[in-house]
């Protein structure tokens, strides 16, 4: 499964590391860590491949969720990161 997206900064108050970029490959059958930075205390929700996981950014602004392992998909998957008051960042996973 490869990742196809280029945005690493969704909004000034939420960021993701540069490893989340075009042609990224996700390992199958193992936990998938999605992480980044947001304003301290901000709620972050990650939706991917039928899973929805919420977390809150720590006092240093870091956040992380672990998604359950998934099998290889023939169709691309949409990774959605929602945060704050209805702001939304969407990234396409292929």
MMTF fields as JSON, N, C-alpha, C and O atoms, coordinates in Angstrom:
{
  "mmtfVersion": "1.0.0",
  "mmtfProducer": "UNKNOWN",
  "numBonds": 375,
  "numAtoms": 376,
  "numGroups": 94,
  "numChains": 1,
  "numModels": 1,
  "chainsPerModel": [1],
  "groupsPerChain": [94],
  "chainIdList": ["A"],
  "bondAtomList": [4, 2, 8, 6, 12, 10, 16, 14, 20, 18, 24, 22, 28, 26, 32, 30, 36, 34, 40, 38, 44, 42, 48, 46, 52, 50, 56, 54, 60, 58, 64, 62, 68, 66, 72, 70, 76, 74, 80, 78, 84, 82, 88, 86, 92, 90, 96, 94, 100, 98, 104, 102, 108, 106, 112, 110, 116, 114, 120, 118, 124, 122, 128, 126, 132, 130, 136, 134, 140, 138, 144, 142, 148, 146, 152, 150, 156, 154, 160, 158, 164, 162, 168, 166, 172, 170, 176, 174, 180, 178, 184, 182, 188, 186, 192, 190, 196, 194, 200, 198, 204, 202, 208, 206, 212, 210, 216, 214, 220, 218, 224, 222, 228, 226, 232, 230, 236, 234, 240, 238, 244, 242, 248, 246, 252, 250, 256, 254, 260, 258, 264, 262, 268, 266, 272, 270, 276, 274, 280, 278, 284, 282, 288, 286, 292, 290, 296, 294, 300, 298, 304, 302, 308, 306, 312, 310, 316, 314, 320, 318, 324, 322, 328, 326, 332, 330, 336, 334, 340, 338, 344, 342, 348, 346, 352, 350, 356, 354, 360, 358, 364, 362, 368, 366, 372, 370],
  "bondOrderList": [1, 1, 1, 1, 1, 1, 1, 1, 1, 1, 1, 1, 1, 1, 1, 1, 1, 1, 1, 1, 1, 1, 1, 1, 1, 1, 1, 1, 1, 1, 1, 1, 1, 1, 1, 1, 1, 1, 1, 1, 1, 1, 1, 1, 1, 1, 1, 1, 1, 1, 1, 1, 1, 1, 1, 1, 1, 1, 1, 1, 1, 1, 1, 1, 1, 1, 1, 1, 1, 1, 1, 1, 1, 1, 1, 1, 1, 1, 1, 1, 1, 1, 1, 1, 1, 1, 1, 1, 1, 1, 1, 1, 1],
  "groupList": [{"groupName": "UNK", "atomNameList": ["N", "CA", "C", "O"], "elementList": ["N", "C", "C", "O"], "formalChargeList": [0, 0, 0, 0], "bondAtomList": [1, 0, 2, 1, 3, 2], "bondOrderList": [1, 1, 2], "singleLetterCode": "X", "chemCompType": "L-PEPTIDE LINKING"}],
  "groupTypeList": [0, 0, 0, 0, 0, 0, 0, 0, 0, 0, 0, 0, 0, 0, 0, 0, 0, 0, 0, 0, 0, 0, 0, 0, 0, 0, 0, 0, 0, 0, 0, 0, 0, 0, 0, 0, 0, 0, 0, 0, 0, 0, 0, 0, 0, 0, 0, 0, 0, 0, 0, 0, 0, 0, 0, 0, 0, 0, 0, 0, 0, 0, 0, 0, 0, 0, 0, 0, 0, 0, 0, 0, 0, 0, 0, 0, 0, 0, 0, 0, 0, 0, 0, 0, 0, 0, 0, 0, 0, 0, 0, 0, 0, 0],
  "groupIdList": [1, 2, 3, 4, 5, 6, 7, 8, 9, 10, 11, 12, 13, 14, 15, 16, 17, 18, 19, 20, 21, 22, 23, 24, 25, 26, 27, 28, 29, 30, 31, 32, 33, 34, 35, 36, 37, 38, 39, 40, 41, 42, 43, 44, 45, 46, 47, 48, 49, 50, 51, 52, 53, 54, 55, 56, 57, 58, 59, 60, 61, 62, 63, 64, 65, 66, 67, 68, 69, 70, 71, 72, 73, 74, 75, 76, 77, 78, 79, 80, 81, 82, 83, 84, 85, 86, 87, 88, 89, 90, 91, 92, 93, 94],
  "secStructList": [7, 3, 3, 7, 7, 7, 7, 7, 3, 3, 3, 6, 6, 3, 3, 3, 7, 6, 6, 1, 7, 6, 6, 3, 3, 7, 7, 6, 6, 1, 7, 3, 3, 3, 3, 3, 3, 3, 1, 6, 6, 7, 3, 3, 3, 3, 3, 3, 6, 6, 3, 3, 3, 3, 3, 3, 7, 7, 6, 6, 1, 3, 3, 3, 3, 3, 3, 7, 7, 7, 7, 7, 7, 1, 1, 7, 3, 3, 3, 3, 3, 3, 3, 6, 6, 6, 3, 3, 3, 3, 3, 3, 3, 7],
  "xCoordList": [0.861, 0.0, 0.907, 1.802, 0.702, 1.526, 0.684, -0.53, 1.336, 0.669, 0.906, 2.024, -0.118, 0.033, -0.593, -1.775, 0.214, -0.215, 1.008, 2.08, 0.857, 1.998, 1.93, 2.967, 0.768, 0.651, 1.178, 0.752, 2.109, 2.582, 2.094, 2.077, 1.7, 1.188, -0.265, -0.544, -1.181, -2.595, -3.08, -3.87, -2.617, -3.007, -1.927, -1.154, -1.854, -0.792, -0.742, 0.337, -1.876, -1.889, -1.826, -1.922, -1.67, -1.487, -0.519, -0.642, 0.459, 1.461, 1.711, 1.449, 2.229, 2.629, 4.058, 4.481, 4.817, 6.205, 6.293, 5.339, 7.447, 7.654, 7.602, 7.473, 7.699, 7.617, 6.238, 6.087, 5.226, 3.896, 3.861, 3.542, 4.19, 4.282, 3.969, 3.589, 4.133, 3.854, 4.62, 5.796, 3.952, 4.517, 4.973, 5.788, 4.451, 4.762, 4.144, 3.033, 4.856, 4.37, 4.07, 4.888, 2.889, 2.496, 2.664, 2.327, 3.18, 3.361, 2.004, 1.199, 1.742, 0.496, 0.683, 1.807, -0.426, -0.456, 0.363, 0.877, 0.487, 1.151, 0.493, -0.138, 0.631, 0.046, 0.573, 1.717, -0.285, 0.097, 0.083, -0.967, 1.256, 1.367, 1.189, 1.904, 0.24, 0.014, 0.259, -0.301, 1.082, 1.465, 1.823, 2.005, 1.918, 2.269, 2.255, 2.447, 2.024, 2.025, 0.779, 0.302, 0.266, -0.911, -0.768, 0.198, -1.715, -1.719, -1.944, -2.735, -1.259, -1.418, -2.893, -3.599, -3.35, -4.729, -5.729, -6.907, -5.288, -6.202, -6.585, -5.737, -7.857, -8.338, -8.023, -8.244, -7.504, -7.167, -7.85, -7.764, -8.53, -9.189, -8.657, -8.638, -8.228, -7.695, -8.671, -9.072, -9.052, -9.956, -9.235, -8.759, -9.155, -8.466, -8.953, -9.019, -9.288, -9.645, -10.674, -10.522, -11.721, -12.794, -12.514, -13.334, -11.389, -11.046, -11.133, -10.849, -11.523, -11.589, -10.998, -11.502, -9.919, -9.221, -9.012, -8.555, -9.353, -9.173, -8.055, -7.79, -7.397, -6.382, -6.353, -7.024, -5.573, -5.396, -3.911, -3.107, -3.54, -2.137, -1.626, -2.305, -0.426, 0.203, 0.577, 0.388, 1.106, 1.489, 2.587, 2.704, 3.403, 4.432, 3.908, 4.658, 2.624, 1.986, 2.058, 1.495, 2.724, 2.802, 1.532, 0.913, 1.15, 0.021, 0.368, 1.177, -0.253, -0.003, -1.185, -1.751, -1.555, -2.539, -1.946, -1.129, -2.359, -1.979, -3.226, -4.183, -3.213, -4.326, -4.063, -2.913, -5.134, -5.012, -4.419, -4.556, -3.758, -3.206, -4.296, -5.444, -3.918, -4.848, -4.202, -2.979, -5.043, -4.583, -4.388, -4.906, -3.652, -3.454, -4.806, -5.661, -4.983, -6.223, -5.921, -4.878, -6.837, -6.669, -6.981, -6.383, -7.921, -8.324, -7.616, -7.282, -7.394, -6.792, -7.688, -8.905, -7.09, -7.805, -7.607, -6.57, -8.59, -8.514, -8.161, -8.859, -7.076, -6.684, -7.198, -6.817, -8.061, -8.624, -8.169, -8.252, -7.691, -7.293, -8.16, -8.114, -8.953, -9.837, -9.328, -8.824, -9.465, -8.927, -9.678, -10.306, -9.604, -10.17, -11.655, -12.41, -12.063, -13.471, -13.931, -14.291, -13.922, -14.427, -13.432, -13.778, -12.198, -11.175, -10.866, -10.974, -10.485, -10.265, -9.119, -9.054, -8.214, -7.183, -7.431, -7.675, -7.374, -7.594, -6.376, -5.813, -5.995, -4.868, -5.293, -5.998, -4.876, -5.246, -4.185, -3.007, -4.59, -3.709, -4.065, -5.227, -3.099, -3.363, -2.703, -2.813],
  "yCoordList": [-1.15, 0.0, 1.211, 1.305, 2.141, 3.347, 4.561, 4.569, 5.572, 6.811, 7.823, 7.948, 8.543, 9.568, 10.861, 11.114, 11.683, 13.013, 13.871, 13.354, 15.158, 16.037, 17.024, 17.559, 17.292, 18.283, 17.729, 16.663, 18.454, 18.045, 19.008, 18.66, 20.199, 21.173, 21.444, 22.102, 20.941, 21.074, 22.462, 23.067, 22.969, 24.275, 24.71, 23.874, 25.973, 26.484, 25.766, 25.63, 25.304, 24.695, 23.173, 22.554, 22.545, 21.091, 20.787, 21.31, 19.919, 19.552, 18.055, 17.399, 17.532, 16.135, 16.079, 16.959, 15.051, 14.95, 14.717, 14.26, 15.036, 14.899, 13.459, 13.232, 12.473, 11.08, 10.755, 9.795, 11.544, 11.37, 12.173, 13.362, 11.52, 12.222, 11.305, 10.148, 11.835, 11.088, 9.773, 9.714, 8.738, 7.407, 6.698, 5.777, 7.128, 6.455, 5.061, 4.874, 4.097, 2.716, 2.375, 2.614, 1.814, 1.383, -0.119, -0.857, -0.568, -1.995, -2.634, -2.084, -3.784, -4.489, -5.392, -5.741, -5.763, -6.696, -6.23, -7.061, -4.923, -4.388, -3.068, -2.437, -2.64, -1.366, -0.245, -0.277, 0.743, 1.898, 3.115, 3.505, 3.716, 4.902, 6.152, 6.348, 6.987, 8.281, 9.318, 9.21, 10.315, 11.256, 12.616, 12.773, 13.59, 14.936, 15.895, 15.497, 17.176, 18.231, 19.086, 19.31, 19.554, 20.423, 21.347, 21.242, 22.238, 23.051, 22.13, 21.19, 22.394, 21.594, 21.509, 22.517, 20.296, 20.08, 19.953, 19.696, 20.128, 20.035, 18.582, 17.692, 18.341, 17.012, 16.739, 17.587, 15.549, 15.119, 13.775, 12.874, 13.65, 12.391, 11.916, 12.671, 10.666, 10.063, 8.998, 8.124, 9.077, 8.101, 7.478, 8.186, 6.131, 5.439, 4.0, 3.301, 3.565, 2.162, 1.603, 0.491, 2.386, 1.932, 2.099, 1.699, 2.674, 2.896, 4.39, 5.234, 4.699, 6.08, 6.11, 5.443, 6.891, 6.951, 8.416, 9.222, 8.75, 10.11, 10.148, 9.172, 11.305, 11.542, 13.036, 13.827, 13.4, 14.805, 15.121, 14.343, 16.252, 16.662, 16.905, 17.52, 16.414, 16.582, 18.05, 18.896, 18.329, 19.704, 20.238, 21.45, 19.336, 19.777, 19.829, 20.139, 19.525, 19.606, 18.334, 18.297, 17.292, 16.054, 15.225, 15.23, 14.516, 13.588, 12.362, 12.43, 11.233, 9.98, 9.05, 8.969, 8.347, 7.276, 6.043, 6.151, 4.876, 3.612, 2.981, 2.7, 2.761, 2.091, 0.595, 0.156, -0.179, -1.631, -2.047, -1.329, -3.208, -3.705, -3.856, -4.172, -3.625, -3.803, -4.695, -4.818, -5.306, -6.105, -5.183, -4.067, -5.652, -4.896, -4.633, -5.516, -3.419, -3.02, -2.759, -2.201, -3.165, -2.896, -1.446, -0.859, -0.873, 0.516, 1.425, 1.013, 2.662, 3.645, 3.919, 3.748, 4.337, 4.651, 6.125, 6.704, 6.718, 8.123, 8.231, 7.689, 8.933, 9.223, 10.609, 11.581, 10.714, 11.997, 12.33, 11.508, 13.54, 14.017, 15.215, 16.229, 15.097, 16.174, 16.695, 15.938, 17.999, 18.603, 19.875, 20.49, 20.256, 21.53, 21.662, 20.696, 22.857, 23.21, 22.955, 23.896, 21.71, 21.362, 21.566, 21.356, 21.971, 22.052, 20.642, 19.703, 20.486, 19.142, 19.14, 19.987, 18.183, 17.944, 16.579, 15.62, 16.471, 15.181, 14.824, 15.666, 13.585, 13.104, 11.803, 10.988, 11.616, 10.439, 9.353, 9.604, 8.153, 7.0, 6.064, 5.684, 5.694, 4.801, 3.457, 2.572],
  "zCoordList": [0.0, 0.0, 0.0, 0.84, -0.918, -0.948, -0.626, -0.831, -0.126, 0.245, -0.846, -1.347, -1.22, -2.244, -1.77, -2.002, -1.1, -0.713, -0.464, -0.15, -0.601, -0.486, 0.652, 1.043, 1.203, 2.26, 3.568, 4.013, 4.191, 5.505, 6.564, 7.744, 6.182, 7.137, 6.77, 5.767, 7.575, 7.294, 7.683, 6.96, 8.812, 9.325, 10.297, 10.764, 10.609, 11.474, 12.813, 13.389, 13.325, 14.644, 14.625, 15.685, 13.46, 13.388, 12.258, 11.151, 12.565, 11.565, 11.628, 12.636, 10.513, 10.459, 9.955, 9.206, 10.354, 9.903, 8.396, 7.766, 7.838, 6.401, 5.908, 4.705, 6.811, 6.353, 5.799, 5.044, 6.164, 5.592, 4.303, 4.314, 3.186, 1.913, 0.75, 0.935, -0.451, -1.671, -1.715, -1.356, -2.153, -2.39, -1.113, -1.164, 0.008, 1.265, 1.248, 0.751, 1.786, 1.846, 3.293, 4.181, 3.523, 4.864, 4.974, 4.048, 6.097, 6.355, 6.619, 7.369, 6.014, 6.311, 7.521, 7.882, 8.142, 9.271, 10.484, 11.233, 10.683, 11.87, 12.236, 11.388, 13.495, 13.905, 13.011, 12.558, 12.768, 11.964, 12.877, 13.387, 13.083, 13.925, 13.069, 12.086, 13.445, 12.81, 13.898, 14.988, 13.622, 14.669, 14.085, 12.878, 14.981, 14.562, 15.731, 16.88, 15.426, 16.43, 16.279, 15.167, 17.374, 17.4, 18.606, 19.361, 18.781, 19.987, 21.187, 21.107, 22.286, 23.495, 23.882, 23.897, 24.194, 24.602, 23.463, 23.709, 22.226, 21.09, 20.822, 20.888, 20.52, 20.167, 18.709, 17.844, 18.442, 17.083, 16.854, 17.688, 15.713, 15.366, 14.023, 13.051, 13.975, 12.762, 12.286, 13.054, 11.007, 10.397, 9.21, 8.322, 9.198, 8.109, 8.022, 9.033, 6.839, 6.548, 7.535, 8.04, 7.801, 8.681, 10.161, 10.988, 10.513, 11.915, 12.235, 11.385, 13.455, 13.922, 15.326, 16.231, 15.51, 16.789, 17.172, 16.361, 18.424, 18.94, 19.954, 20.656, 20.019, 21.042, 21.332, 20.67, 22.321, 22.682, 22.669, 23.182, 22.09, 22.056, 23.48, 24.302, 23.747, 25.059, 25.289, 24.416, 26.47, 26.816, 25.9, 25.72, 25.311, 24.365, 22.932, 22.006, 22.747, 21.433, 20.607, 19.513, 21.079, 20.306, 20.474, 21.538, 19.419, 19.474, 18.653, 17.728, 18.997, 18.276, 18.473, 19.563, 17.41, 17.502, 16.841, 15.927, 17.304, 16.686, 16.112, 16.835, 14.813, 14.148, 14.14, 14.133, 14.141, 14.096, 12.748, 11.758, 12.716, 11.446, 10.388, 10.701, 9.133, 8.015, 6.961, 6.89, 6.155, 5.026, 3.817, 3.787, 2.844, 1.62, 0.964, 0.899, 0.485, -0.183, -1.659, -1.999, -2.523, -3.953, -4.279, -5.181, -3.538, -3.752, -2.76, -1.649, -3.173, -2.281, -1.08, -1.15, 0.001, 1.233, 1.554, 1.232, 2.181, 2.556, 4.029, 4.885, 4.318, 5.695, 6.019, 5.366, 7.022, 7.414, 8.821, 9.733, 8.977, 10.295, 10.614, 9.918, 11.671, 12.107, 13.431, 14.26, 13.623, 14.829, 15.164, 14.303, 16.415, 16.853, 16.583, 16.701, 16.222, 16.038, 14.6, 13.892, 14.17, 12.852, 11.731, 10.569, 12.037, 11.004, 10.56, 11.347, 9.312, 8.813, 7.819, 6.928, 7.977, 6.997, 6.397, 7.129, 5.1, 4.456, 3.608, 2.908, 3.689, 2.916, 2.229, 2.824, 1.013, 0.232, 0.366, 0.112, 0.762, 0.857, -0.292, -0.44, -1.092, -2.23, -2.014, -2.862]
}
